[in-house]
Amino acid sequence: MASLQLRRESSMDQQESLRSPEAKLGMKVEDLWGVQEPKLSPNEKLNACFESIPVSAFPLAPQGIEIKSDASLAEAVQILAQNKILSAPVVDVNAPDDATWIDRYIGIVEFAGIAIWILQQSEPPSPRSPSSPSGTYFAVSINGMTSAVGLGTLGPEDASITSGDFFEALTSSKFYKNTKVRDISGTFRWAPFLALQKSNSFLTMLLLLSKYKMKSVPVVDLGDGKINNIITQSAVIHMLAECTGFHWFESWGTKKLLEIGLPTMSPKEIIKVHEDQPVLQAFKLMRKNRIGGVPVVESGGKKAIGNISLRDVQFLLTAPEIYRDYRSITAKNFLIAVKNYLEKHDKRSPMLSGTVTCKRDKTIKELIQTLDSEKIHRMYVVDDDGNLEGVITLRDIISRL
């Protein structure tokens, strides 16, 4: 009997070793779930479990990417694009070796921040300025803001401000290549730079990702004053997807979207851009409303023909040549150009899967599995006719958790 018990324990240890780091974290929640007070509600039990697990238990992300403060905007964009990340912490090159993390990092730079700042500093192309060699006029505005690229609304009539060679002229300019990341640190709203310590709880991390609308949370080591992990919304969703089968997850994940109050908005509240509007309007809406993406809807209709997210800013700055033949870069033209580009260079990109939708009767478990497998950050809820009814983001799911 003793040998049989040993064999069973050995088999269980082998199964445990095969589990992913995310599943092992889920198992810790499962163990805590089983010993919580029976009188607690499921939500209270989950909160208690998450409060008992330190952030240090969360799997480490791949080697963190940092950007030096003396890097140019062009270099920063290339670093973000090559590593397929939306943002990265900026290290002050003048900080002493023994600096605390607050003195070592000056903020988090993101694709959207760079793109919007550049556009706010530039005069858009104008038919009244034919003297420019390329047909595109690029100059630094004295007041740092132009009406065309401010936070106002750009309609279809404004689409001509971005002709096909506008971004080629922009990204080849000395202004773009010589401006340093540190030069723009005080001129646009940096992503919130709140950080966690290893001893902080998993619950605190979830609150930062949901309540404070943070897309990622740095975890700092106070000993060496450096960031040793960055936990993203996507990483949390992947962890949840790996927890299929655990009792605590199944009791929550089998609920339908309607049961947990998703989507949280009405069709009228959906922030969207029409296919004939300039693509710049999509990125401005994201920046202004602090959201990660917007649906592109047909003109005069309610059906989504595509989705544009913050990660897509890179296609304006790293592959400007793909718009060369367009008289204006509307949202629709942007989707077409990027799709053609990805079919040649990156057939695994989530953008090629089109707009991913679901109905209100989908379960939260099914939603999480789709978001994780498709590597997307939002799901659009539609009715039987395909009309938009709402949007569910990673943050919405984390908030409900």
Secondary structure, 3 states (H helix, E strand, C coil): CHHHHHHHHHHHHHHHHHCCHHHHHHHHHHHHHHHCCCCCCHHHHHHHHHHHCEHHHCCCCCCCCCEECCCEHHHHHHHHHHCCCCEEEEECCCCCCCCCHHHHEEEEEEHHHHHHHHHHHECCCCCCCCCCCCCCCCCECCCCCCHHHCCCCCCHHHHHHCCCCHHHHHHCCHHHHHCEHHHHCCCCCCCCCCCEECCCEHHHHHHHHHHCCCCEEEEEECCCCEEEEEEEHHHHHHHHHCCCCCHHHHHHHCCEHHHHCCCCCCHHHCCCEECCCEHHHHHHHHHHHCCCEEEEECCCCCEEEEEEEHHHHHHHHCCHHHHCCCCCCEHHHHHHHHHHHHHHHCCCCHHHHCCCEECCCCEHHHHHHHHHHHCCCEEEEECCCCEEEEEEEHHHHHHHC
